[in-house]
Amino acid sequence: MGRPYSGAEQELRTRVAQLAEYQHTVELRTLELQRLSARLLQIQDEERRRLARDLHDELGQQLTGLKLALDTGDKNKEASQLAETALSMVRNLSYLLHPPLLDEAGLRAALHWYVDGFTKRSNIQASLSVMPHAFPRLPKDIEVAIFRVVQESLTNVYRHSGSGSARVEIEKQADCVSVRVRDYGKGLRGSWPA
């Protein structure tokens, strides 16, 4: 039989046991937060899909009907052009909220569509590189997350960088996907570690 623990040793053992219990609790809470975060992203995407569908199907149909009615006379030419512009904006907004191409053809096709459209809308020359060439389909939530990162990054390039060009690079590696969005604009003042 060993010697009894001194008061300091017993206190240390108690503290180590408490620390292990706290660490376990933090790990459980972290997992729960990750699950909640994933669920929140899923709910956001479902709402975007619903909104995109409603915009396209309902408002888009109404605007199409309005345009057809306006196209019947010459004096309605300006109103018809406004309806055509509104219809185009609704279609574009609908596809930007949730591009059907993402579900149908996958991330690569949806990113090419988005980057091409971004160049036309913004007059910023954006290019896209996706590696490997035979880019595999990823789980739906991962594809949506990558698409949203690229979408938000290019929006930031447009709003803040003053750059005339941008480059999006996506690379699938063995256990991860690397996403890089580069611009050649103003940047931040100061020096950053490399």
N, C-alpha and C positions, 0 to 999 in steps of 0.2 A: 504494500500500500504506500502511495506517495505522500509526501508532506502536504499539509493543508496550504491553500493559497493565502498569501498575505492580503491585506486590505487593498493595496495598490494593484496587485495582480488581478484580484477579483473585479475591481473597478474597471481595469483595462479590458478584461474579458467581457464584461457587461457592455462596455462602449463598443467593442468590436461587433458583438452580436446585434446591438442596436443599429450600427452602421450598415451591417449586412441586410437587416430588415428594411431600413430606409432605402437602400439601393434597390432591393427587390420591388418596393413600392413605387419608386421612380420609374423602373423599367416597365412595370405594369401600366402606369399612367401614360408613359411615352407610347406604348403600344395602343392604348385606348385613343390617345390624341391622333395617332397615325390613322386609325380606323375612322375616326370622326372626320378627319381632313379628307380622306378618300371619299367618304360618303358625301361630304359637302361638295366636292368637285363633281361627283356623279349627279347630284341634284341640280347643280348649276348647269351642267351640260344638258340634262333632260329639259330644264326650263328653256334653255337656248333653242333646243330642237323644237319645242312646242311653239315658242314665239316665232321662230323662223317659218315653221309650217303655217301658222296663222297669218303671218304677213304675206307669204307667198300665195296661199290658197284663197284667203278671204279678201284682204285688201287688194292684192294683186288682181283678183278677178273683177272686183269693183272698178278698179282703175282701167282695166282692159275694156270693160263695158262702156265706161265713160269715154274712152278714146274712140271706140267704134262709133258711138253716138255723135261725137264731135267731128269725126272725119267725113260726115255726110254733106257738109257745106263749106264753101270757101271762106265765109266770114268767121268760121270757127277755127281757122288754121292756127292762130296763136294759142287758143285754148287747147287745141289738139296737141300742139307741141309741148305745152306745159304738162298735159296728162301723160304724154310719152316719157318726158323727163322724170315725172313722179313715179311712173311704173318702173322705169329703169332703176331708180334709186331704191324702190321697195325690193326689187329682185336682188340687187346687189347687197342690201342690208340683210336680207333673208339668208343669202349664201354666206355672208361673213359671220353671221351669228352661229350658224352650224352648216358647214359645207357638206352637202350630200355625198360629194366625191370622197370625203374622208371615210365614210362607211362603205361606199360602193367599191372604190378602187384602192384605198389605203393612203397612208401618210405621204409617200413619195408623190403620187399624182396630185393630192390635195395641196401639198407645198408648192409644186410647180405652178398649179393654178393660182394660188395665192400670191406667190412672188411675181408672176407675170402681171397679174392684176394690180399689185402694189406699184410696179414700175409705171403702168399706164395712169393710175390715179394720182401718183405723187410726183412724177417726172424725176424720180431718183432711180438710177440704173442699179437694179438689184439682181444679183446672180445667186444661183443655188447649186450646191455640190452635195450629192447624196452618195455615200459609200457604205457598203459595196454597191456595185451597179445593180445586182440582184438583191435589192433591199427587202428583207423579209417583213411580213405582216407582224405587228406587235400586238399585245393585248390592247383592246379598245381604249381603256383609260390612259394607257401610256401614249398611244397615238394622239389622243385628244390633248393631253398635257403638253406634248412636244409641239403640236400645232399652235396651241395658245401661247407658248413661250415665244415662238417665232413671230406670231402675230403681234404680240405686245412689244417685242424687241424692235420690230420694224416700225411700229407706230411711234416708239420713242426716238428712233433715228429720224423719222419725218418731223416730229414736233420739236426736237431739241438739238440735233447735231449740226444742222446746216450743211450736211454732207450731200454731195451730188451722186454718191454711189454707196452701195452696201453689199456685203457678201454673207450668205447664209451657208454654213457648213454643217452637215449632219453625218455622223459616222457611227455605225453600229459596230461595237467591239464585242468580244466574247461575253462579257457580263454587264455591259452598260451601253448607253447611247450618249454620244458626245454632241452637244449643240453649241455652235459658235455663231454669233452674229457680229460682224465687224462693220464699222463705218469709218469714214475718213474725215470726220467733222471736228467741231470745236474741242470736245473732250472736257476733262476736268482740270482745273489748275492744280499745281503742286506736283510733287513727285510721288509715285507709288512704287512699292517694291516689285521687282520683276518676278 
